[in-house]
Amino acid sequence: MPSITELIRSENKIVYVLDVSPPRSGNELLVQELLDLTPDVFSVAYNPGLSVRVNSAMMASWIQSATGITSLFFLATRDMNKLAIQSLLLGAQLQGLENIVVVQGDPFTESKSQHIQNVNDFSPTQLIQSVKNLNSRKDFEDKNLIYPTDFCVGSTVDLSKDLNSEAELLNKKILLGSDFLILQPFFNVDLPEKLFDIFYKKFHRHIDIPIIWGIQMLEKNSKSFSTIPNWILRDLSKGRPGVDITLEMIENLKNVQNLECIYLVPPFFENGRRNYEAAKELLSLIV
């Protein structure tokens, strides 16, 4: 399977990465609907909702094997120590997975903290560097692996946070070896350019690794991690299809950015349900 950066650079069209949630059971009947989806890349979330779910790497392996479509997985530093994380990564290598996105993971709520503890043996930037070391045959104790890994490692950018701080963190992630960036879903198309301007003024260079642009699909009563603009809420309340709104959002972004790859998040709801049919419809319209 190609790495996501190879795929982005080899295509003459926008590459679509579809975000999916692992189920709260290991029964494959719960993921059969994914087999009808045809993105360029599947992306498996890491324990969404802070709930017990199928491991993201194992889920990505199942999808890649069942569909033949390149899959990447998110991996949080929050829950495992260095030994567990690097052992998991070697298992991912064995399963033919090459693409990983490093995150810290959402903090546990007070009620969750009564049952579980943060680990954070790696910080996200440390894990990025650690993955690169695995690619050079070195584990966390600086011992040689028998064979190197060949991971393509991505990191995320949150445009809802202070952009000066995000620019500083982004620079560190790039210097430590991030191969690509995912901009978490946003609605204000001016924000990326503001971040890029801050980055250039601070570090006197442009970002030279592939950027994957986050787009959140919405429906009436669906949820979002960002504040939804009034025009979208108004259109949804009038019955405008969410797929139609998403297409407009993509076109609006095309008008201000050179898009190579889009990270598409299907509509999700309070109970964690996702509407993959909406994603299927959208993907059919952009082929």
Secondary structure, 3 states (H helix, E strand, C coil): CCCHHHHHHHCCCCEEEEEECCCCCCCHHHHHHHHHCCCCEEEECCCHHHCCCCCHHHHHHHHHHHHCCCEEEEEECCCCCHHHHHHHHHHHHHCCCCEEEEECCCCCCCCHHHCCCCCCCCCHHHHHHHHHHHHCCECCCCCECCCCCCCEEEEEECCCCCHHHHHHHHHHHHHCCCCEEEECCCCCCCHHHHHHHHHHHHHCCCCCCCEEEEEECCCCCCECCCCCCHHHHHHHHCCCCHHHHHHHHHHHHHCCCCCCEEEEECCECCCCCECHHHHHHHHHHHC
